[in-house]
Amino acid sequence: MQVNKVAVVGSGTMGSSIAVALISRGYPTILKDVDDKTVQSGLNNIDRLLKSRVDKGLSAKEAEAQRALILPSTDYATFADVDFVIEAVPEIIELKKKVFEDLDEWCNVDAIFGSNTSSLSITQIGAFTRRPDKVVGLHFFNPAHLMKLVEVIPGLETSHDTVNSAIELGISLGKLAVRVEECASFLVNRLLGRYINESLWCLQEGVGSVEEIDKAACDYVMPIGPLALRDMNGSDVGLAVARFNFQEYGDRFLPASILEEMVKLNLLGQKTKEGFYKYDENTRKRIGTNSRLAEILVRLGGIRDGAPPFDVERLFLPMINEAFLVLQEKVCDVQDLDPAMMAGLGMRRGPLALASEIGLAECLRKIEALNQIYGERFRPAPLLKRYVWANRTSVL
Ligand SMILES: NC(=O)c1ccc[n+]([C@@H]2O[C@H](COP(=O)([O-])OP(=O)(O)OC[C@H]3O[C@@H](n4cnc5c(N)ncnc54)[C@H](O)[C@@H]3O)[C@@H](O)[C@H]2O)c1
């Protein structure tokens, strides 16, 4: 499908950076929000992002030409000739319902609707329209103009043509566009959730300190430690995601209670200047770990009997195990899994490469040993067992 004009609905954090991704590839882009003030705030953000591109070498003339491709709007009157809409309004199902009903009224019958939802069902969103075959998940990562991954998620009724058009659009934006079957948190955030939660358990049980855990993860394969990442996104957002995953997947996603404690004490991370780390009032730069954690850790428990000393593999084995569950459920192609994790999270090697490196039989042995101590969080994935029984040394 030829995409000549795109509309982004919602000009907040994601909408404005998605718009920058679009205009940098030459797409005329409507940017719609609820009123002039919110549209203006989106435009200000776009100007800021373009300026940082100019600082890095984009010519002022080119930046101006890109900026001219933005068509600000507070209604749907200009949506009639739009080929592709990307919805990025807050994660509230009633709000999305109204937006998709309105889009269905105002847009051409052939227009495709992509939703940037992180957790809501694409099938449910599609059912708000009379064109569920033309509704697809288009899950960008923050900041969308820089992050290289977009997950393309078909709902139950989404057509092949719609999926292909979404993948083509993602590729035309210079992204790795990976098809992911609909499941809670989709692919990357599902695997990320297992790893972050395990880092919180390690901290809560006194197995590793904030610095030890983050340093070990960075030395291994990550661009940022799990606790620094939690601080960056906000522990309140992290808690909502952790609870959602627990509700959808059950005990293997049991959230470590330290997160709830942090939220109760308003230790949300960078936005409150205090989380696992402390941050400078003005610059938001990290200025050391948070001494208030010590008291929380004492209250929460201490080392469990028989717990092995901290080992970075403990953080990644749940992610590896979840990767095998994802493959078992055919959520994505095996070849896409590591590249998606690398593009979405900046990992230097993906979980399947790590599994081969550790050795599949060794992974299973370690997961089984941790299963004896920690229960469900380490129940081995049946597919991992099958690979080991078949004497395979690699999944790829
Ligand atoms: N923030 C992230 O890191 C991230 C990452 C991936 C996906 N997402 C998803 O992207 C979506 C948007 O998240 P965000 O962080 O950009 O939210 P945000 O709150 O920063 O922005 C949402 C914008 O939508 C606007 N809006 C509300 N109702 C509207 C309507 N009827 N028409 C037009 N605009 C409307 C709001 O005024 C606001 O400007 C959510 O579904 C979220 O789950 C967020």
The ligand as an SDF file (V2000), in Angstrom:
LIG
                    3D

 44 48  0  0  0  0  0  0  0  0999 V2000
    5.7080    6.5350   27.1640 N   0  0  0  0  0  0  0  0  0  0  0  0
    6.2660    5.4030   26.7520 C   0  0  0  0  0  0  0  0  0  0  0  0
    7.4250    5.0860   27.0710 O   0  0  0  0  0  0  0  0  0  0  0  0
    5.4970    4.4900   25.8320 C   0  0  0  0  0  0  0  0  0  0  0  0
    6.2000    3.5170   25.0840 C   0  0  0  0  0  0  0  0  0  0  0  0
    5.4900    2.7190   24.1870 C   0  0  0  0  0  0  0  0  0  0  0  0
    4.1250    2.8600   24.0770 C   0  0  0  0  0  0  0  0  0  0  0  0
    3.4600    3.7890   24.8410 N   0  0  0  0  0  0  0  0  0  0  0  0
    2.0060    3.9310   24.6430 C   0  0  0  0  0  0  0  0  0  0  0  0
    1.7740    5.0840   23.8310 O   0  0  0  0  0  0  0  0  0  0  0  0
    0.5140    5.6570   24.1610 C   0  0  0  0  0  0  0  0  0  0  0  0
    0.7170    7.1230   24.5090 C   0  0  0  0  0  0  0  0  0  0  0  0
    1.6080    7.2150   25.5900 O   0  0  0  0  0  0  0  0  0  0  0  0
    2.3820    8.5860   25.9340 P   0  0  0  0  0  0  0  0  0  0  0  0
    3.3980    8.2210   26.9340 O   0  0  0  0  0  0  0  0  0  0  0  0
    2.7730    9.2770   24.6960 O   0  0  0  0  0  0  0  0  0  0  0  0
    1.1910    9.4250   26.6340 O   0  0  0  0  0  0  0  0  0  0  0  0
    1.1440   10.9910   26.9150 P   0  0  0  0  0  0  0  0  0  0  0  0
    0.2440   11.1580   28.0700 O   0  0  0  0  0  0  0  0  0  0  0  0
    2.5070   11.5760   26.9540 O   0  0  0  0  0  0  0  0  0  0  0  0
    0.4140   11.5990   25.6090 O   0  0  0  0  0  0  0  0  0  0  0  0
   -0.9070   11.2960   25.2530 C   0  0  0  0  0  0  0  0  0  0  0  0
   -1.4800   12.4720   24.4760 C   0  0  0  0  0  0  0  0  0  0  0  0
   -2.7420   12.1040   23.9540 O   0  0  0  0  0  0  0  0  0  0  0  0
   -3.5750   13.2340   24.0150 C   0  0  0  0  0  0  0  0  0  0  0  0
   -4.9950   12.8670   23.8620 N   0  0  0  0  0  0  0  0  0  0  0  0
   -5.8610   12.4030   24.7860 C   0  0  0  0  0  0  0  0  0  0  0  0
   -7.0680   12.1920   24.1970 N   0  0  0  0  0  0  0  0  0  0  0  0
   -6.9560   12.5300   22.8950 C   0  0  0  0  0  0  0  0  0  0  0  0
   -7.8420   12.5450   21.7790 C   0  0  0  0  0  0  0  0  0  0  0  0
   -9.1000   12.1670   21.8980 N   0  0  0  0  0  0  0  0  0  0  0  0
   -7.3640   12.9730   20.5890 N   0  0  0  0  0  0  0  0  0  0  0  0
   -6.0910   13.3650   20.4410 C   0  0  0  0  0  0  0  0  0  0  0  0
   -5.2050   13.3760   21.4710 N   0  0  0  0  0  0  0  0  0  0  0  0
   -5.6280   12.9490   22.6680 C   0  0  0  0  0  0  0  0  0  0  0  0
   -3.2150   13.8740   25.3530 C   0  0  0  0  0  0  0  0  0  0  0  0
   -3.6480   15.2220   25.4240 O   0  0  0  0  0  0  0  0  0  0  0  0
   -1.7030   13.7390   25.3290 C   0  0  0  0  0  0  0  0  0  0  0  0
   -1.0850   14.8450   24.7230 O   0  0  0  0  0  0  0  0  0  0  0  0
   -0.0620    4.8220   25.2980 C   0  0  0  0  0  0  0  0  0  0  0  0
   -0.9260    3.8540   24.7580 O   0  0  0  0  0  0  0  0  0  0  0  0
    1.1860    4.1510   25.8880 C   0  0  0  0  0  0  0  0  0  0  0  0
    0.8880    2.9410   26.5200 O   0  0  0  0  0  0  0  0  0  0  0  0
    4.1080    4.6180   25.7010 C   0  0  0  0  0  0  0  0  0  0  0  0
  1  2  1  0
  2  3  2  0
  2  4  1  0
  4  5  1  0
  4 44  2  0
  5  6  2  0
  6  7  1  0
  7  8  2  0
  8  9  1  0
  8 44  1  0
  9 10  1  0
  9 42  1  0
 10 11  1  0
 11 12  1  0
 11 40  1  0
 12 13  1  0
 13 14  1  0
 14 15  2  0
 14 16  1  0
 14 17  1  0
 17 18  1  0
 18 19  2  0
 18 20  1  0
 18 21  1  0
 21 22  1  0
 22 23  1  0
 23 24  1  0
 23 38  1  0
 24 25  1  0
 25 26  1  0
 25 36  1  0
 26 27  1  0
 26 35  1  0
 27 28  2  0
 28 29  1  0
 29 30  1  0
 29 35  2  0
 30 31  1  0
 30 32  2  0
 32 33  1  0
 33 34  2  0
 34 35  1  0
 36 37  1  0
 36 38  1  0
 38 39  1  0
 40 41  1  0
 40 42  1  0
 42 43  1  0
M  CHG  2   8   1  16  -1
M  END
$$$$
